[in-house]
Amino acid sequence: MSEDLGLQVRSELFKRNMKQKELADLVGISEAYLSDIIRGRRDGQKAQEHIKHIRKILNI
């Protein structure tokens, strides 16, 4: 799942000419934490809430 999420997020960021920092700011988390979530290093309950928010923001 994490690889799929990572590919989807990177693809959407590229399409929107958006940086990971901008997405992290929209979600309200640090860029490093966002990176960990995208790479599958974080998968707790809080990370799952952030993933839902990320998916909603990027429409994925």
N, C-alpha and C positions, 0 to 999 in steps of 0.2 A: 504493500500500500504506500509506503513512504516514497519509493521510487516513482510510483505513479503520481503521487501528490507533487513531488519535486518537479517532475517533467511538466505537469499541468501549470504549476505556479510559474516556472521559468518561461514557459511558452506564452502565458498571458502577460507577464511582465514585459517580455520582448515585444509582443503585439502592441502593447500600450505605451511603449517607450518609457517604462517606469522602472525605477530602481528599487532594490529590496528595502532600502532605508525608507523610502516613501511608503511602501506597504507596511513596514513595521510601525511607522508613525500612525498610520490609519488604524491599525489593530491595537496600538497602545502598548507595544512591547519593544524590547531592544532588537537591533538588527542581528545580534549574535543569537538571541533566543529564537528569533524567526528562522534563522539558518538551521539551528538544531531541530526545530519542528519539521522543516522541509526535508531535512536529511534523515528523519526518523529517529533521532537521538532522544527526543522527548515524546512521550506518548501517554502521559498521565491524564487525569480528568481535566485539569486546567488547560493542558495542551490541546485536548480534544475540543474544548470550547473555543480556543483560538483558531483551530483548524476550521470549525464551522464558520467563524467570522471571516476568515481568509477566503473560504469558498464563496461566501455571500458577496464579499467585496469584489472578487474577480469573476463572479458568475460562473463558477466551475463545479 
